[in-house]
Amino acid sequence: VRPYPNANDVCMVIGENELTQEYLDDSATLIGCPTRERGAINDRISEGGVTLETIGDWVLLSIPD
């Protein structure tokens, strides 16, 4: 939907749809980062993000609001 956390970042906010329903939480933002971007993933985790699942070439993370 949009880059996260800034316009030039590789992670993306994931929109709500049938495939993402089970990962959504009213108190968090669902994002996806390419699996090859270990630095970006580690940055999101160090900021409080929680890894939910790896699907294909993307890691889904829940970022507390």
MOPAC internal coordinates of N, CA, C and O (Angstrom, degrees):
PM7 1SCF
backbone

  N    0.0000 0     0.00 0     0.00 0    0    0    0
  C    1.4452 1     0.00 0     0.00 0    1    0    0
  C    1.5312 1   110.22 1     0.00 0    2    1    0
  O    1.2310 1   121.10 1   133.64 1    3    2    1
  N    1.3475 1   115.50 1   -46.36 1    3    2    1
  C    1.4744 1   120.30 1   176.66 1    5    3    2
  C    1.5234 1   108.34 1  -159.78 1    6    5    3
  O    1.2310 1   120.13 1   -24.67 1    7    6    5
  N    1.3143 1   117.36 1   155.33 1    7    6    5
  C    1.4658 1   119.99 1   177.64 1    9    7    6
  C    1.5342 1   110.89 1   -64.02 1   10    9    7
  O    1.2310 1   121.16 1   -27.33 1   11   10    9
  N    1.3312 1   115.39 1   152.67 1   11   10    9
  C    1.4630 1   120.71 1   179.25 1   13   11   10
  C    1.5131 1   109.34 1  -137.65 1   14   13   11
  O    1.2310 1   118.68 1   -43.82 1   15   14   13
  N    1.2980 1   120.12 1   136.18 1   15   14   13
  C    1.4599 1   128.06 1    -0.92 1   17   15   14
  C    1.5276 1   113.48 1   -87.26 1   18   17   15
  O    1.2310 1   120.08 1   166.15 1   19   18   17
  N    1.3344 1   117.45 1   -13.85 1   19   18   17
  C    1.4689 1   120.92 1  -178.31 1   21   19   18
  C    1.5270 1   110.55 1  -124.11 1   22   21   19
  O    1.2310 1   120.88 1   -14.21 1   23   22   21
  N    1.3084 1   115.93 1   165.79 1   23   22   21
  C    1.4668 1   121.46 1  -175.28 1   25   23   22
  C    1.5293 1   114.18 1   -59.37 1   26   25   23
  O    1.2310 1   119.56 1   155.41 1   27   26   25
  N    1.3268 1   118.45 1   -24.59 1   27   26   25
  C    1.4662 1   120.26 1  -177.54 1   29   27   26
  C    1.5294 1   113.16 1  -102.29 1   30   29   27
  O    1.2310 1   119.79 1  -168.50 1   31   30   29
  N    1.3388 1   118.01 1    11.50 1   31   30   29
  C    1.4629 1   121.20 1  -178.80 1   33   31   30
  C    1.5251 1   111.89 1   -87.39 1   34   33   31
  O    1.2310 1   121.26 1   -21.16 1   35   34   33
  N    1.3418 1   115.20 1   158.84 1   35   34   33
  C    1.4682 1   121.50 1  -175.97 1   37   35   34
  C    1.5265 1   112.98 1   -87.05 1   38   37   35
  O    1.2310 1   119.76 1   158.11 1   39   38   37
  N    1.3257 1   118.07 1   -21.89 1   39   38   37
  C    1.4624 1   120.65 1   178.51 1   41   39   38
  C    1.5255 1   108.61 1   -77.18 1   42   41   39
  O    1.2310 1   121.25 1   -26.33 1   43   42   41
  N    1.3281 1   115.21 1   153.67 1   43   42   41
  C    1.4596 1   120.47 1  -176.60 1   45   43   42
  C    1.5252 1   110.45 1  -131.21 1   46   45   43
  O    1.2310 1   120.88 1   -39.14 1   47   46   45
  N    1.3454 1   115.92 1   140.86 1   47   46   45
  C    1.4603 1   120.20 1   170.21 1   49   47   46
  C    1.5218 1   106.46 1   -69.00 1   50   49   47
  O    1.2310 1   120.82 1   -46.52 1   51   50   49
  N    1.3229 1   116.03 1   133.48 1   51   50   49
  C    1.4604 1   121.58 1  -178.16 1   53   51   50
  C    1.5244 1   108.86 1   -98.52 1   54   53   51
  O    1.2310 1   120.45 1   -49.65 1   55   54   53
  N    1.3099 1   116.74 1   130.35 1   55   54   53
  C    1.4548 1   121.38 1   179.81 1   57   55   54
  C    1.5139 1   112.67 1   -78.17 1   58   57   55
  O    1.2310 1   121.25 1   -14.52 1   59   58   57
  N    1.3210 1   115.21 1   165.48 1   59   58   57
  C    1.4574 1   121.53 1   179.92 1   61   59   58
  C    1.5223 1   110.42 1   -81.43 1   62   61   59
  O    1.2310 1   121.15 1   -50.39 1   63   62   61
  N    1.3259 1   115.40 1   129.61 1   63   62   61
  C    1.4582 1   121.56 1   173.59 1   65   63   62
  C    1.5242 1   108.05 1  -157.61 1   66   65   63
  O    1.2310 1   119.72 1     3.25 1   67   66   65
  N    1.3162 1   118.14 1  -176.75 1   67   66   65
  C    1.4643 1   121.68 1  -177.37 1   69   67   66
  C    1.5263 1   111.94 1   -59.33 1   70   69   67
  O    1.2310 1   119.78 1   145.47 1   71   70   69
  N    1.3232 1   118.02 1   -34.53 1   71   70   69
  C    1.4584 1   121.37 1  -177.35 1   73   71   70
  C    1.5239 1   113.23 1   -77.58 1   74   73   71
  O    1.2310 1   120.01 1   155.87 1   75   74   73
  N    1.3216 1   117.59 1   -24.13 1   75   74   73
  C    1.4624 1   120.05 1  -175.84 1   77   75   74
  C    1.5266 1   113.91 1  -102.62 1   78   77   75
  O    1.2310 1   119.86 1   173.64 1   79   78   77
  N    1.3260 1   117.87 1    -6.36 1   79   78   77
  C    1.4639 1   121.47 1  -175.69 1   81   79   78
  C    1.5212 1   113.28 1   -50.47 1   82   81   79
  O    1.2310 1   119.89 1   135.34 1   83   82   81
  N    1.3110 1   117.81 1   -44.66 1   83   82   81
  C    1.4631 1   120.77 1  -175.33 1   85   83   82
  C    1.5276 1   113.00 1   -69.28 1   86   85   83
  O    1.2310 1   119.70 1   164.26 1   87   86   85
  N    1.3244 1   118.18 1   -15.74 1   87   86   85
  C    1.4612 1   122.13 1  -178.47 1   89   87   86
  C    1.5270 1   113.07 1   -98.01 1   90   89   87
  O    1.2310 1   120.12 1   168.67 1   91   90   89
  N    1.3161 1   117.38 1   -11.33 1   91   90   89
  C    1.4608 1   120.78 1  -174.53 1   93   91   90
  C    1.5193 1   111.77 1   -79.63 1   94   93   91
  O    1.2310 1   121.26 1   -32.95 1   95   94   93
  N    1.3181 1   115.19 1   147.05 1   95   94   93
  C    1.4605 1   123.36 1  -178.77 1   97   95   94
  C    1.5176 1   106.91 1  -144.89 1   98   97   95
  O    1.2310 1   120.20 1   -46.54 1   99   98   97
  N    1.3229 1   117.22 1   133.46 1   99   98   97
  C    1.4653 1   121.19 1  -178.58 1  101   99   98
  C    1.5243 1   113.12 1   -62.87 1  102  101   99
  O    1.2310 1   120.28 1   159.36 1  103  102  101
  N    1.3315 1   117.08 1   -20.64 1  103  102  101
  C    1.4621 1   120.06 1  -177.19 1  105  103  102
  C    1.5227 1   112.93 1  -104.69 1  106  105  103
  O    1.2310 1   120.51 1  -164.10 1  107  106  105
  N    1.3438 1   116.63 1    15.90 1  107  106  105
  C    1.4634 1   120.41 1  -178.02 1  109  107  106
  C    1.5205 1   110.27 1  -149.48 1  110  109  107
  O    1.2310 1   121.47 1   -18.30 1  111  110  109
  N    1.3325 1   114.80 1   161.70 1  111  110  109
  C    1.4554 1   122.26 1   175.79 1  113  111  110
  C    1.5204 1   107.93 1  -107.25 1  114  113  111
  O    1.2310 1   120.49 1   -48.97 1  115  114  113
  N    1.3099 1   116.66 1   131.03 1  115  114  113
  C    1.4541 1   121.66 1   177.62 1  117  115  114
  C    1.5219 1   108.85 1   -88.45 1  118  117  115
  O    1.2310 1   120.88 1   -55.90 1  119  118  117
  N    1.3329 1   115.91 1   124.10 1  119  118  117
  C    1.4575 1   120.04 1   177.44 1  121  119  118
  C    1.5244 1   109.37 1  -127.02 1  122  121  119
  O    1.2310 1   121.37 1   -18.17 1  123  122  121
  N    1.3060 1   114.99 1   161.83 1  123  122  121
  C    1.4566 1   122.08 1   173.89 1  125  123  122
  C    1.5145 1   109.37 1  -128.93 1  126  125  123
  O    1.2310 1   121.14 1   -42.31 1  127  126  125
  N    1.3342 1   115.43 1   137.69 1  127  126  125
  C    1.4606 1   121.18 1   177.01 1  129  127  126
  C    1.5263 1   108.04 1  -125.01 1  130  129  127
  O    1.2310 1   119.62 1   -38.88 1  131  130  129
  N    1.3386 1   118.32 1   141.12 1  131  130  129
  C    1.4583 1   120.04 1   176.04 1  133  131  130
  C    1.5414 1   110.21 1   -58.96 1  134  133  131
  O    1.2310 1   120.25 1   -42.07 1  135  134  133
  N    1.3174 1   117.12 1   137.93 1  135  134  133
  C    1.4680 1   121.02 1  -177.05 1  137  135  134
  C    1.5182 1   111.89 1   -58.65 1  138  137  135
  O    1.2310 1   119.65 1   150.20 1  139  138  137
  N    1.3213 1   118.28 1   -29.80 1  139  138  137
  C    1.4664 1   121.50 1  -177.80 1  141  139  138
  C    1.5252 1   112.46 1   -73.48 1  142  141  139
  O    1.2310 1   120.29 1   166.97 1  143  142  141
  N    1.3214 1   117.04 1   -13.03 1  143  142  141
  C    1.4736 1   122.45 1  -176.36 1  145  143  142
  C    1.5287 1   110.38 1   -94.33 1  146  145  143
  O    1.2310 1   120.46 1  -116.84 1  147  146  145
  N    1.3374 1   116.72 1    63.16 1  147  146  145
  C    1.4671 1   121.94 1  -176.25 1  149  147  146
  C    1.5266 1   111.97 1   -59.63 1  150  149  147
  O    1.2310 1   119.98 1   144.47 1  151  150  149
  N    1.3191 1   117.64 1   -35.53 1  151  150  149
  C    1.4643 1   120.27 1   178.82 1  153  151  150
  C    1.5206 1   111.79 1   -62.79 1  154  153  151
  O    1.2310 1   120.32 1   134.16 1  155  154  153
  N    1.3182 1   116.99 1   -45.84 1  155  154  153
  C    1.4657 1   121.12 1   179.64 1  157  155  154
  C    1.5263 1   110.40 1   -65.28 1  158  157  155
  O    1.2310 1   120.43 1   139.06 1  159  158  157
  N    1.3282 1   116.79 1   -40.94 1  159  158  157
  C    1.4678 1   120.63 1   178.64 1  161  159  158
  C    1.5255 1   110.05 1   -62.74 1  162  161  159
  O    1.2310 1   120.47 1   133.18 1  163  162  161
  N    1.3126 1   116.70 1   -46.82 1  163  162  161
  C    1.4630 1   120.32 1   179.40 1  165  163  162
  C    1.5284 1   111.59 1   -62.99 1  166  165  163
  O    1.2310 1   120.03 1   142.92 1  167  166  165
  N    1.3283 1   117.54 1   -37.08 1  167  166  165
  C    1.4636 1   120.71 1   176.30 1  169  167  166
  C    1.5265 1   110.83 1   -61.37 1  170  169  167
  O    1.2310 1   120.08 1   135.29 1  171  170  169
  N    1.3240 1   117.46 1   -44.71 1  171  170  169
  C    1.4660 1   121.04 1  -179.68 1  173  171  170
  C    1.5294 1   110.68 1   -65.21 1  174  173  171
  O    1.2310 1   120.01 1   141.04 1  175  174  173
  N    1.3293 1   117.58 1   -38.96 1  175  174  173
  C    1.4645 1   121.05 1   177.97 1  177  175  174
  C    1.5233 1   110.41 1   -66.43 1  178  177  175
  O    1.2310 1   120.15 1   138.27 1  179  178  177
  N    1.3234 1   117.32 1   -41.73 1  179  178  177
  C    1.4693 1   120.08 1   179.80 1  181  179  178
  C    1.5275 1   111.86 1   -66.11 1  182  181  179
  O    1.2310 1   120.45 1   159.18 1  183  182  181
  N    1.3241 1   116.74 1   -20.82 1  183  182  181
  C    1.4661 1   121.95 1   177.60 1  185  183  182
  C    1.5281 1   111.81 1   -89.95 1  186  185  183
  O    1.2310 1   120.11 1  -173.44 1  187  186  185
  N    1.3378 1   117.39 1     6.56 1  187  186  185
  C    1.4610 1   120.88 1   177.56 1  189  187  186
  C    1.5081 1   115.14 1   107.13 1  190  189  187
  O    1.2310 1   119.99 1   179.96 1  191  190  189
  N    1.3238 1   117.62 1    -0.04 1  191  190  189
  C    1.4547 1   120.76 1   178.71 1  193  191  190
  C    1.5235 1   111.94 1   -68.64 1  194  193  191
  O    1.2310 1   120.94 1   -28.52 1  195  194  193
  N    1.3153 1   115.82 1   151.48 1  195  194  193
  C    1.4571 1   122.54 1   179.38 1  197  195  194
  C    1.5246 1   108.73 1  -119.83 1  198  197  195
  O    1.2310 1   120.60 1   -52.53 1  199  198  197
  N    1.3249 1   116.45 1   127.47 1  199  198  197
  C    1.4622 1   120.72 1   177.49 1  201  199  198
  C    1.5225 1   109.10 1   -71.56 1  202  201  199
  O    1.2310 1   120.69 1   -52.07 1  203  202  201
  N    1.3310 1   116.29 1   127.93 1  203  202  201
  C    1.4579 1   121.31 1  -179.67 1  205  203  202
  C    1.5235 1   111.85 1   -99.23 1  206  205  203
  O    1.2310 1   121.00 1   130.49 1  207  206  205
  N    1.3385 1   115.69 1   -49.51 1  207  206  205
  C    1.4594 1   119.68 1  -175.72 1  209  207  206
  C    1.5230 1   109.21 1  -170.37 1  210  209  207
  O    1.2310 1   121.43 1   -25.51 1  211  210  209
  N    1.3277 1   114.87 1   154.49 1  211  210  209
  C    1.4556 1   120.85 1   171.14 1  213  211  210
  C    1.5182 1   107.31 1  -105.20 1  214  213  211
  O    1.2310 1   121.06 1   -54.17 1  215  214  213
  N    1.3224 1   115.59 1   125.83 1  215  214  213
  C    1.4628 1   121.67 1  -179.95 1  217  215  214
  C    1.5203 1   107.00 1  -127.04 1  218  217  215
  O    1.2310 1   121.12 1   -67.22 1  219  218  217
  N    1.3244 1   115.46 1   112.78 1  219  218  217
  C    1.4542 1   119.59 1  -177.52 1  221  219  218
  C    1.5132 1   110.46 1    60.71 1  222  221  219
  O    1.2310 1   120.50 1    55.94 1  223  222  221
  N    1.3203 1   116.65 1  -124.06 1  223  222  221
  C    1.4636 1   122.54 1  -178.89 1  225  223  222
  C    1.5228 1   112.90 1   -97.16 1  226  225  223
  O    1.2310 1   120.14 1  -162.13 1  227  226  225
  N    1.3420 1   117.34 1    17.87 1  227  226  225
  C    1.4638 1   121.33 1  -176.82 1  229  227  226
  C    1.5179 1   111.48 1  -126.93 1  230  229  227
  O    1.2310 1   121.11 1   -38.81 1  231  230  229
  N    1.3333 1   115.49 1   141.19 1  231  230  229
  C    1.4588 1   122.70 1   172.44 1  233  231  230
  C    1.5221 1   106.83 1  -104.44 1  234  233  231
  O    1.2310 1   120.62 1   -55.31 1  235  234  233
  N    1.3345 1   116.43 1   124.69 1  235  234  233
  C    1.4584 1   120.73 1   176.88 1  237  235  234
  C    1.5176 1   109.20 1   -91.02 1  238  237  235
  O    1.2310 1   121.02 1   -45.86 1  239  238  237
  N    1.3136 1   115.65 1   134.14 1  239  238  237
  C    1.4583 1   121.97 1   179.38 1  241  239  238
  C    1.5220 1   109.55 1  -131.51 1  242  241  239
  O    1.2310 1   121.52 1   -33.39 1  243  242  241
  N    1.3231 1   114.70 1   146.61 1  243  242  241
  C    1.4539 1   121.71 1   174.47 1  245  243  242
  C    1.5169 1   107.69 1  -103.65 1  246  245  243
  O    1.2310 1   120.57 1   -58.13 1  247  246  245
  N    1.3344 1   116.52 1   121.87 1  247  246  245
  C    1.4588 1   123.08 1  -177.93 1  249  247  246
  C    1.5195 1   107.83 1  -108.07 1  250  249  247
  O    1.2310 1   119.77 1   -64.01 1  251  250  249
  N    1.3535 1   118.05 1   115.99 1  251  250  249
  C    1.4624 1   119.79 1  -179.92 1  253  251  250
  C    1.5317 1   111.22 1   -59.26 1  254  253  251
  O    1.2310 1   120.95 1   -40.93 1  255  254  253
  N    1.3339 1   115.79 1   139.07 1  255  254  253
  C    1.4694 1   121.39 1   177.68 1  257  255  254
  C    1.5067 1   110.74 1   -78.63 1  258  257  255
  O    1.2310 1   120.10 1   180.00 1  259  258  257

